[in-house]
Amino acid sequence: MIIETIDTDVLVLGAGGAGLCAALHAADASPALSIAVVVKGLLGRAGCTRMVQGGYNAVLGEPDSLDAHFLDTLAGGGWINDQELVWMLVSEAPRRVLELEWRYGCLFDRTPDGRIHQKPFAGQTHDRTIHKGDLTGIEIMNRLAEQVAARPNVRAVEECRALELLLDDEGRAAGALGLDIRAGRVVAFRARATLLAMGGGPTMYKVIACSSDKSADGVALAYRAGLPLRDMEMVQFHPTGLIVPGSLMTGALLEEGLRGAGGHLRNGLGERFMARYDPARMERSTRDLVARASYLEVVEGRGTPNGGVWIDVSHLGAELVERNFRGMVRRCRDFGRDLARGPIEVGPTTHFMMGGVVIDPACRTAIEGLFAAGEDTGGVHGANRLGGNGVAESTVFGGIAGDAMAAFVTGRRAPRLATVALEAAARPYLQPCERATAPGGPSLYDLQRELRALMWERVGLVRDADSLARALGEIERIDHRLDEVGVPGGPSFNIAWQDWLNVRNQTMVARLIVLSALERRESRGAHYRRDFPAEAPAALYSVRVAERHGAPAVWTEPVALTRVTRPATAGTPAMVEIGD
């Protein structure tokens, strides 16, 4: 086996908002550094950041405040967030927005007097969501990709996927093993600092809003490397995914700005059903509550003909809708619906993973030299993410990671990687190409469909011990059967091979989601158990999981209330230490 080795000072795994911001910050902090960005697809086109419609949460002035953004994020996250990470998010987001405009060339929508426009989103006490129409992610990714391409010390390695994190003899990060998808060749990236920024992507569910090229690769790599993960039970279901029977458009988002602008959600009887679940905030309630309410309306027989609910913005006026939501208007017209003039059928869709790698505010992990940022990490969002905090998280922590890696590699020697060890690490990923599926053996795509169906039905918006236990058994069966599946064809651009690798990671992460959901015997945020329908009155905790001796170990840790204590009743929380 011949393994090509690529040496670089800084290795960035992933090319969404977190990865590209990290690469730019590292490159600008020290122009002498070499930086390699591993892109699973094409630069500027891969990942979930490009799909962001809604916007970017940042405090730009009164009456909003950093304290308000901080408390909104904690309340939305069920108070199990890492408060130091949340404070880093809200305090750095304003600076990062200005950096995106002034340094990287983004141009966000303006008010008539020239200020950056901020629109309302759910779970906010003030309008703070910055946007570019309803195509914010495209604006950000286009500009970041242009900047990366212009940096002479940054190399984008396109159509390459990371397979395994590499450690040196002392357990420090040494780079990653990758697969050149075009050539079908294994590549070893040797680096002095490595960043996990591959995005989560809960594509192990049947109905999804995230990019289909995602397969929770970063979380899978982290788990295999022995890193502790947190909050893996917290999977976000966005309430307004399109329902288009027989089409792959089902699950695609109609973003939160529709509800923020005053859109109405109605059940099949024409009722604004959120009055039953959150009469104060109605449609501007948080995603976890609105998605669960929509689900319950359908389960209780008040759904639409195709098992959803209606979202209606026609009362806002066709001119306003067509001006402010052009991307979504076009998307609906693609399947014969008019968003500006009538209701659209929607339902919950799997959107985001709040859980991931445990990090500190400098994006450091438990492995020296390994950093993580974006959806690969846990702790920022707690039990539920507020709309607009996702792209803010990716760019804020991506920039922090880039600066931290540039400082870390100073004076550090390049790691040594033994060829024999590299070949041993690569072998499991090559085996599907070296075997044939036995006659009557399992189909890869049947196994993938089974996984997605069982996750949707048993580990979805409403869970209980029985459904979770049954799901765990089925996931383990699917995982074992994957070892019987061979992939035909040569290694170059072998889509079946890529799909096998995706399903392997999806299955691994699905198991971690279920184990964590079994451990949390309460309902909180996106995690709702019908056998434990209330929040536990005991102390707040996060569920942790890590690979130990070849199997997942699951435990809980108390949430550190480092800056603010949760109020016992409705009211103002007690501030412990708000500030820089």
C-alpha positions as CSV (number, residue, x, y, z in Angstrom):
1,M,0.0,0.0,0.0
2,I,1.4,3.4,-1.0
3,I,0.2,6.3,1.1
4,E,1.0,9.8,0.0
5,T,2.1,12.1,2.8
6,I,1.2,15.8,2.9
7,D,3.0,18.0,5.4
8,T,1.4,21.1,6.7
9,D,1.7,23.3,9.8
10,V,-2.1,23.6,10.4
11,L,-4.6,21.0,9.2
12,V,-8.3,22.1,8.9
13,L,-10.7,19.3,8.5
14,G,-13.9,20.8,7.1
15,A,-14.6,23.8,4.9
16,G,-17.8,25.4,6.2
17,G,-18.0,28.6,8.2
18,A,-15.8,27.3,11.0
19,G,-13.2,25.7,8.9
20,L,-12.7,28.7,6.5
21,C,-12.7,31.2,9.3
22,A,-10.1,29.1,11.1
23,A,-7.9,28.9,8.0
24,L,-8.1,32.7,7.4
25,H,-7.3,33.5,11.0
26,A,-4.3,31.1,11.1
27,A,-3.0,32.4,7.7
28,D,-3.3,36.0,8.7
29,A,-1.8,35.5,12.2
30,S,1.3,34.0,10.7
31,P,1.8,34.2,7.0
32,A,4.8,31.9,7.2
33,L,2.5,29.0,8.2
34,S,1.3,26.4,5.7
35,I,-2.4,25.6,6.1
36,A,-4.3,22.7,4.4
37,V,-8.1,22.7,4.3
38,V,-9.6,19.3,3.6
39,V,-12.9,19.7,1.7
40,K,-15.2,16.8,1.3
41,G,-16.7,18.4,-1.8
42,L,-15.8,21.7,-3.5
43,L,-14.5,24.8,-1.8
44,G,-17.4,27.2,-1.1
45,R,-20.0,24.6,-2.1
46,A,-19.7,21.9,0.5
47,G,-21.3,21.7,3.9
48,C,-24.2,23.4,5.7
49,T,-23.1,27.0,6.2
50,R,-24.0,27.7,2.5
51,M,-27.5,26.5,3.2
52,V,-28.2,29.0,5.9
53,Q,-31.2,31.1,5.0
54,G,-32.0,33.1,8.1
55,G,-29.1,34.9,9.5
56,Y,-26.5,35.6,12.1
57,N,-27.2,36.7,15.7
58,A,-25.1,39.5,17.1
59,V,-25.7,42.5,19.4
60,L,-25.0,45.7,17.5
61,G,-26.5,48.3,19.9
62,E,-29.3,49.3,22.3
63,P,-31.9,48.3,23.3
64,D,-30.3,44.9,22.9
65,S,-27.3,43.8,25.1
66,L,-24.8,41.1,25.4
67,D,-26.5,40.0,28.7
68,A,-29.8,39.7,26.8
69,H,-28.3,37.5,24.1
70,F,-26.5,35.5,26.7
71,L,-29.6,34.8,28.7
72,D,-31.8,34.1,25.6
73,T,-29.2,31.5,24.6
74,L,-29.2,29.9,28.1
75,A,-33.0,29.8,28.3
76,G,-33.4,28.4,24.8
77,G,-30.8,25.7,25.7
78,G,-32.6,24.5,28.8
79,W,-29.7,25.9,31.0
80,I,-27.3,23.0,30.3
81,N,-25.1,25.1,28.0
82,D,-21.4,25.7,28.9
83,Q,-21.7,29.3,30.1
84,E,-18.2,30.2,29.2
85,L,-18.7,29.1,25.6
86,V,-22.0,31.0,25.4
87,W,-20.4,34.2,26.7
88,M,-17.6,33.8,24.2
89,L,-20.2,33.4,21.4
90,V,-22.2,36.5,22.3
91,S,-19.3,38.8,23.1
92,E,-17.3,37.9,20.0
93,A,-20.2,37.8,17.5
94,P,-20.4,41.6,17.0
95,R,-16.7,41.8,16.2
96,R,-17.0,38.8,13.8
97,V,-19.8,40.4,11.9
98,L,-17.8,43.5,11.3
99,E,-14.9,41.4,10.3
100,L,-17.1,39.6,7.8
101,E,-18.0,42.9,6.2
102,W,-14.9,45.0,6.5
103,R,-12.2,42.4,6.1
104,Y,-13.8,39.6,4.0
105,G,-16.3,41.5,1.9
106,C,-19.7,40.3,3.0
107,L,-22.5,42.8,2.6
108,F,-25.6,42.4,4.8
109,D,-29.0,44.0,4.4
110,R,-29.4,47.6,5.5
111,T,-32.0,49.8,7.1
112,P,-32.9,53.0,5.2
113,D,-30.4,55.0,7.3
114,G,-27.6,52.6,6.3
115,R,-27.3,50.5,9.5
116,I,-27.1,46.7,9.4
117,H,-30.7,45.4,9.4
118,Q,-31.6,43.0,12.2
119,K,-34.8,40.9,12.0
120,P,-36.8,39.0,14.7
121,F,-36.2,35.3,15.3
122,A,-37.8,33.0,17.8
123,G,-36.5,32.9,21.4
124,Q,-35.1,36.5,21.2
125,T,-36.0,39.4,23.5
126,H,-34.7,41.8,20.8
127,D,-34.4,41.7,17.0
128,R,-30.7,40.7,16.5
129,T,-30.6,38.5,13.4
130,I,-28.3,40.0,10.7
131,H,-29.0,38.7,7.2
132,K,-28.6,38.9,3.4
133,G,-32.2,38.5,2.4
134,D,-33.0,34.9,3.0
135,L,-29.7,33.6,1.4
136,T,-27.3,34.6,4.2
137,G,-25.2,31.5,4.0
138,I,-24.4,31.9,0.3
139,E,-23.1,35.4,0.9
140,I,-20.9,34.3,3.8
141,M,-19.5,31.2,2.1
142,N,-18.8,33.0,-1.3
143,R,-16.8,35.7,0.4
144,L,-14.9,33.3,2.7
145,A,-14.1,31.0,-0.2
146,E,-12.7,33.9,-2.2
147,Q,-10.5,34.9,0.7
148,V,-9.2,31.4,1.2
149,A,-8.4,31.1,-2.5
150,A,-6.5,34.4,-2.3
151,R,-4.2,33.4,0.5
152,P,-0.9,32.0,-0.8
153,N,-0.3,29.9,2.3
154,V,-3.6,28.2,2.3
155,R,-4.2,25.1,0.2
156,A,-7.7,23.6,-0.3
157,V,-7.6,19.9,-0.8
158,E,-10.9,19.3,-2.6
159,E,-13.0,16.1,-2.8
160,C,-11.1,14.6,0.0
161,R,-12.6,13.1,3.2
162,A,-11.0,12.6,6.6
163,L,-11.0,9.0,7.7
164,E,-9.2,8.9,11.0
165,L,-7.3,11.2,13.4
166,L,-3.6,10.5,13.8
167,L,-1.8,10.6,17.1
168,D,1.9,10.4,17.8
169,D,3.5,8.0,20.2
170,E,2.8,10.3,23.1
171,G,-0.9,10.7,22.3
172,R,-0.7,14.1,20.7
173,A,-2.5,15.1,17.6
174,A,-0.4,14.5,14.5
175,G,-2.8,15.1,11.6
176,A,-5.3,12.8,9.9
177,L,-5.7,10.0,7.5
178,G,-7.7,11.0,4.4
179,L,-9.2,9.6,1.2
180,D,-8.7,11.3,-2.1
181,I,-12.1,10.7,-3.5
182,R,-11.1,11.5,-7.1
183,A,-8.2,9.0,-7.2
184,G,-9.4,6.6,-4.6
185,R,-6.1,6.9,-2.8
186,V,-5.3,7.1,0.9
187,V,-3.5,10.3,2.0
188,A,-1.7,11.0,5.3
189,F,-1.8,14.6,6.4
190,R,1.0,15.3,8.9
191,A,0.3,18.5,10.9
192,R,1.5,20.3,14.0
193,A,-2.1,21.4,14.8
194,T,-5.4,19.9,13.6
195,L,-8.9,21.3,13.7
196,L,-12.1,19.3,13.6
197,A,-14.6,21.5,11.8
198,M,-16.5,19.0,9.6
199,G,-20.0,19.8,10.8
200,G,-22.4,17.4,12.4
201,G,-25.2,16.6,10.1
202,P,-27.9,14.3,11.5
203,T,-28.4,12.5,8.2
204,M,-29.1,9.2,10.0
205,Y,-32.7,10.4,10.1
206,K,-35.3,9.9,7.4
207,V,-36.4,13.6,7.0
208,I,-33.5,16.1,6.9
209,A,-32.8,19.7,6.3
210,C,-29.0,19.6,6.4
211,S,-26.7,19.0,3.5
212,S,-26.8,15.4,2.3
213,D,-23.0,15.2,2.0
214,K,-22.9,15.3,5.8
215,S,-22.6,12.1,7.9
216,A,-21.4,13.3,11.3
217,D,-17.9,12.5,10.3
218,G,-16.2,14.8,12.7
219,V,-18.1,13.4,15.7
220,A,-17.3,9.9,14.6
221,L,-13.6,10.7,14.2
222,A,-13.5,12.3,17.6
223,Y,-15.2,9.3,19.3
224,R,-12.8,6.8,17.6
225,A,-9.9,8.9,18.9
226,G,-11.3,8.6,22.5
227,L,-12.4,12.2,22.9
228,P,-15.3,12.8,25.4
229,L,-18.5,14.0,23.7
230,R,-21.4,15.8,25.4
231,D,-25.2,16.4,24.8
232,M,-25.4,13.8,22.0
233,E,-29.1,13.2,22.8
234,M,-29.9,16.7,21.8
235,V,-30.9,16.6,18.1
236,Q,-32.8,19.6,16.8
237,F,-35.9,19.1,14.7
238,H,-36.8,22.3,12.8
239,P,-40.6,22.9,12.8
240,T,-41.0,24.1,9.2
241,G,-39.6,21.6,6.7
242,L,-41.4,21.4,3.4
243,I,-43.7,18.5,2.7
244,V,-43.6,17.6,-0.9
245,P,-44.9,14.0,-1.3
246,G,-42.6,11.9,-3.6
247,S,-39.9,14.6,-3.8
248,L,-36.5,14.9,-2.3
249,M,-37.5,18.5,-1.4
250,T,-39.4,17.1,1.6
251,G,-37.5,18.3,4.7
252,A,-35.9,21.3,3.0
253,L,-36.3,24.4,5.2
254,L,-38.6,27.3,5.2
255,E,-36.6,29.4,7.6
256,E,-37.5,31.0,10.9
257,G,-37.7,34.5,9.5
258,L,-41.2,33.6,8.3
259,R,-42.4,33.1,11.9
260,G,-40.4,36.0,13.1
261,A,-42.1,38.3,10.5
262,G,-45.5,37.3,11.8
263,G,-46.3,34.1,9.9
264,H,-49.1,31.9,11.3
265,L,-49.0,28.2,11.9
266,R,-52.3,26.5,11.5
267,N,-53.4,22.8,11.9
268,G,-55.7,20.9,9.5
269,L,-58.7,22.5,11.2
270,G,-57.4,26.0,10.6
271,E,-56.6,26.7,14.2
272,R,-53.5,28.6,15.3
273,F,-52.5,25.7,17.5
274,M,-49.5,27.4,19.2
275,A,-52.0,29.0,21.5
276,R,-52.3,25.6,23.2
277,Y,-48.5,25.2,23.8
278,D,-47.0,28.7,24.2
279,P,-49.7,31.4,24.2
280,A,-47.3,34.2,25.1
281,R,-44.9,33.7,22.3
282,M,-47.1,31.8,19.8
283,E,-45.2,31.1,16.6
284,R,-42.1,32.8,17.9
285,S,-41.6,30.1,20.5
286,T,-38.4,28.1,20.3
287,R,-37.8,25.4,17.7
288,D,-38.1,22.5,20.2
289,L,-41.5,23.6,21.4
290,V,-42.9,24.5,17.9
291,A,-41.6,21.3,16.3
292,R,-43.1,19.1,19.1
293,A,-46.4,21.0,19.0
294,S,-46.6,20.4,15.3
295,Y,-45.9,16.7,15.8
296,L,-48.6,16.4,18.5
297,E,-51.2,18.1,16.4
298,V,-50.6,15.5,13.7
299,V,-50.5,12.6,16.1
300,E,-53.8,13.8,17.7
301,G,-55.6,13.9,14.4
302,R,-55.4,17.6,13.6
303,G,-52.9,17.5,10.8
304,T,-53.0,18.4,7.1
305,P,-53.7,15.9,4.3
306,N,-50.0,14.9,4.1
307,G,-49.3,14.7,7.8
308,G,-48.1,18.2,8.6
309,V,-49.4,21.7,9.4
310,W,-49.7,24.9,7.4
311,I,-47.5,28.0,7.5
312,D,-49.2,31.1,6.1
313,V,-47.6,34.5,5.5
314,S,-50.0,35.7,2.8
315,H,-51.6,38.1,5.3
316,L,-48.3,40.0,5.4
317,G,-48.8,41.0,1.8
318,A,-47.4,39.5,-1.4
319,E,-45.0,42.4,-2.1
320,L,-43.4,42.1,1.4
321,V,-43.0,38.3,1.2
322,E,-41.5,38.4,-2.4
323,R,-39.1,41.2,-1.4
324,N,-37.9,39.7,1.9
325,F,-38.0,36.0,1.2
326,R,-37.1,35.7,-2.4
327,G,-35.1,32.4,-2.0
328,M,-38.0,30.7,-0.3
329,V,-40.6,32.1,-2.7
330,R,-38.5,30.6,-5.6
331,R,-38.1,27.3,-3.8
332,C,-41.9,26.9,-3.3
333,R,-42.6,27.9,-6.9
334,D,-40.3,25.0,-8.0
335,F,-43.0,22.6,-6.8
336,G,-46.0,24.6,-7.8
337,R,-46.8,26.5,-4.5
338,D,-47.1,30.3,-4.0
339,L,-45.6,31.2,-0.6
340,A,-46.6,34.9,-1.0
341,R,-50.3,34.1,-1.6
342,G,-51.3,31.0,0.3
343,P,-50.4,28.5,3.0
344,I,-47.6,25.9,2.5
345,E,-47.6,22.5,4.1
346,V,-44.7,21.9,6.5
347,G,-43.6,19.5,9.2
348,P,-40.6,18.9,11.5
349,T,-37.3,18.1,9.8
350,T,-34.0,17.0,11.3
351,H,-31.7,20.0,11.3
352,F,-28.8,20.2,13.7
353,M,-26.9,18.4,16.4
354,M,-26.4,20.4,19.6
355,G,-24.0,17.7,20.9
356,G,-20.4,17.1,20.1
357,V,-16.8,17.3,21.3
358,V,-16.1,18.8,24.6
359,I,-14.0,22.0,24.2
360,D,-12.7,24.9,26.2
361,P,-13.2,28.6,25.2
362,A,-10.0,28.4,23.1
363,C,-11.4,25.4,21.1
364,R,-8.9,23.0,22.7
365,T,-10.0,19.4,23.1
366,A,-8.7,16.7,25.5
367,I,-6.0,15.8,23.0
368,E,-3.0,18.1,22.8
369,G,-2.8,19.8,19.4
370,L,-6.3,18.9,18.4
371,F,-8.9,21.7,18.3
372,A,-12.6,21.7,17.4
373,A,-15.2,24.3,16.3
374,G,-18.7,24.6,14.9
375,E,-21.3,21.8,14.9
376,D,-18.6,19.2,15.7
377,T,-18.6,20.6,19.3
378,G,-21.1,20.5,22.2
379,G,-21.9,23.0,24.9
380,V,-22.7,26.2,23.1
381,H,-26.3,25.5,22.5
382,G,-27.3,23.2,25.3
383,A,-30.6,21.4,24.8
384,N,-31.8,23.5,21.9
385,R,-30.2,26.0,19.4
386,L,-31.7,29.4,18.8
387,G,-32.0,30.3,15.1
388,G,-29.2,32.6,14.1
389,N,-26.8,31.2,16.7
390,G,-25.5,28.5,14.4
391,V,-23.6,30.5,11.8
392,A,-22.5,32.9,14.5
393,E,-21.0,29.9,16.4
394,S,-19.2,28.6,13.4
395,T,-17.5,31.9,12.5
396,V,-16.8,33.0,16.1
397,F,-15.2,29.7,17.2
398,G,-13.6,29.1,13.8
399,G,-11.7,32.4,14.2
400,I,-10.8,31.6,17.8
401,A,-9.5,28.2,16.7
402,G,-7.4,29.6,13.9
403,D,-5.7,32.1,16.2
404,A,-5.1,29.4,18.9
405,M,-3.6,27.0,16.4
406,A,-1.3,29.7,15.0
407,A,0.0,30.3,18.5
408,F,0.2,26.6,19.4
409,V,2.4,25.5,16.5
410,T,5.1,28.1,17.2
411,G,8.3,26.2,18.0
412,R,6.6,22.8,17.8
413,R,8.2,20.1,15.8
414,A,6.5,18.2,13.1
415,P,5.2,14.8,14.4
416,R,6.6,11.5,13.3
417,L,4.3,9.0,11.6
418,A,5.3,5.4,11.0
419,T,4.3,3.9,7.7
420,V,3.3,0.6,9.2
421,A,0.9,2.4,11.6
422,L,-0.6,4.4,8.7
423,E,-1.2,1.2,6.7
424,A,-2.9,-0.5,9.7
425,A,-5.1,2.6,10.3
426,A,-6.1,2.6,6.6
427,R,-6.9,-1.1,6.3
428,P,-10.5,-1.1,7.8
429,Y,-11.6,1.6,5.3
430,L,-10.3,-0.2,2.3
431,Q,-11.9,-3.6,3.2
432,P,-15.3,-2.9,1.6
433,C,-13.5,-2.5,-1.8
434,E,-11.8,-5.8,-1.3
435,R,-14.8,-8.0,-0.7
436,A,-18.0,-8.9,-2.5
437,T,-21.4,-9.0,-0.9
438,A,-22.5,-12.6,-0.6
439,P,-25.5,-13.7,-2.7
440,G,-28.6,-12.8,-0.6
441,G,-26.4,-10.6,1.6
442,P,-27.5,-7.2,2.8
443,S,-27.9,-4.2,0.5
444,L,-26.0,-1.1,1.7
445,Y,-28.9,1.2,0.7
446,D,-31.5,-1.1,2.4
447,L,-29.4,-0.8,5.6
448,Q,-29.3,3.0,5.2
449,R,-33.0,3.2,4.8
450,E,-33.6,1.0,7.8
451,L,-31.3,3.2,9.9
452,R,-33.0,6.4,8.9
453,A,-36.5,5.0,9.4
454,L,-35.8,3.6,12.9
455,M,-34.1,6.8,14.0
456,W,-37.0,8.9,12.8
457,E,-39.7,6.7,14.4
458,R,-38.0,5.7,17.6
459,V,-35.4,8.4,18.4
460,G,-37.2,11.4,17.0
461,L,-39.3,14.1,18.5
462,V,-40.9,11.9,21.2
463,R,-39.0,9.0,22.8
464,D,-39.3,6.5,25.6
465,A,-37.1,3.8,27.1
466,D,-38.8,1.0,25.1
467,S,-38.4,2.8,21.7
468,L,-34.8,3.7,22.5
469,A,-33.8,0.2,23.6
470,R,-35.4,-1.3,20.5
471,A,-33.5,1.3,18.3
472,L,-30.2,0.4,20.0
473,G,-30.6,-3.2,19.2
474,E,-31.5,-2.4,15.5
475,I,-28.5,-0.1,15.2
476,E,-26.1,-2.7,16.5
477,R,-27.6,-5.2,14.0
478,I,-27.1,-2.8,11.1
479,D,-23.6,-2.1,12.2
480,H,-22.7,-5.8,12.2
481,R,-24.3,-6.3,8.8
482,L,-22.3,-3.4,7.3
483,D,-19.3,-5.7,7.7
484,E,-20.9,-8.1,5.2
485,V,-21.3,-5.4,2.5
486,G,-18.9,-5.1,-0.3
487,V,-18.8,-2.3,-2.8
488,P,-18.3,-2.9,-6.6
489,G,-16.1,-1.0,-8.9
490,G,-12.7,0.6,-8.7
491,P,-11.6,3.0,-6.0
492,S,-11.7,6.2,-8.1
493,F,-14.9,8.3,-7.6
494,N,-16.6,5.2,-6.1
495,I,-19.9,6.6,-4.8
496,A,-20.9,3.3,-3.2
497,W,-17.7,3.3,-1.2
498,Q,-18.3,6.8,-0.1
499,D,-21.9,5.9,0.9
500,W,-20.5,2.9,2.9
501,L,-18.2,5.2,4.8
502,N,-21.1,7.6,5.4
503,V,-23.4,4.9,6.8
504,R,-20.6,3.5,9.0
505,N,-20.2,6.9,10.6
506,Q,-24.0,7.6,10.8
507,T,-24.5,4.2,12.5
508,M,-21.8,4.9,15.1
509,V,-23.1,8.4,15.9
510,A,-26.7,7.1,16.0
511,R,-25.7,4.6,18.7
512,L,-24.2,7.5,20.8
513,I,-27.4,9.5,20.4
514,V,-29.5,6.6,21.7
515,L,-27.2,5.8,24.6
516,S,-27.2,9.4,25.7
517,A,-31.0,9.7,25.3
518,L,-31.4,6.6,27.5
519,E,-29.2,8.2,30.2
520,R,-31.2,11.5,30.3
521,R,-34.3,10.4,32.2
522,E,-36.2,13.7,31.9
523,S,-37.5,16.0,29.1
524,R,-35.4,19.1,28.3
525,G,-35.2,21.1,25.1
526,A,-35.1,18.9,22.0
527,H,-35.1,15.7,24.1
528,Y,-38.6,14.8,25.0
529,R,-39.4,11.4,26.7
530,R,-43.0,10.4,27.1
531,D,-42.0,8.3,30.1
532,F,-40.3,11.3,31.8
533,P,-42.3,14.2,30.4
534,A,-41.1,16.9,32.8
535,E,-37.7,18.5,33.5
536,A,-36.0,16.8,36.5
537,P,-36.0,18.9,39.6
538,A,-32.5,17.9,40.5
539,A,-29.3,19.7,39.6
540,L,-28.6,20.5,35.9
541,Y,-26.3,18.1,34.2
542,S,-24.8,17.2,30.8
543,V,-24.6,13.6,29.5
544,R,-21.1,12.6,28.4
545,V,-20.0,9.6,26.3
546,A,-16.6,8.4,25.2
547,E,-14.9,5.3,23.8
548,R,-13.4,3.3,26.6
549,H,-11.8,-0.2,26.1
550,G,-13.6,-0.7,22.8
551,A,-17.1,0.3,24.0
552,P,-19.0,3.5,24.8
553,A,-18.9,4.7,28.4
554,V,-21.8,7.0,29.4
555,W,-21.9,9.3,32.4
556,T,-23.2,12.6,33.6
557,E,-21.5,15.8,34.8
558,P,-23.1,18.8,36.6
559,V,-23.4,22.0,34.7
560,A,-21.0,24.7,36.0
561,L,-23.0,27.9,36.6
562,T,-20.0,30.1,36.2
563,R,-21.8,33.3,35.2
564,V,-25.4,33.1,36.1
565,T,-27.7,31.0,38.2
566,R,-31.0,29.8,36.9
567,P,-34.0,31.4,38.6
568,A,-36.1,29.0,40.7
569,T,-39.2,30.6,39.4
570,A,-40.0,33.0,36.5
571,G,-38.0,36.2,36.9
572,T,-34.5,37.6,36.5
573,P,-31.6,35.2,36.9
574,A,-29.0,36.0,39.4
575,M,-25.8,37.2,37.7
576,V,-22.6,35.6,39.0
577,E,-20.0,37.2,36.9
578,I,-21.2,38.7,33.6
579,G,-18.2,40.3,31.8
580,D,-15.1,39.7,29.8
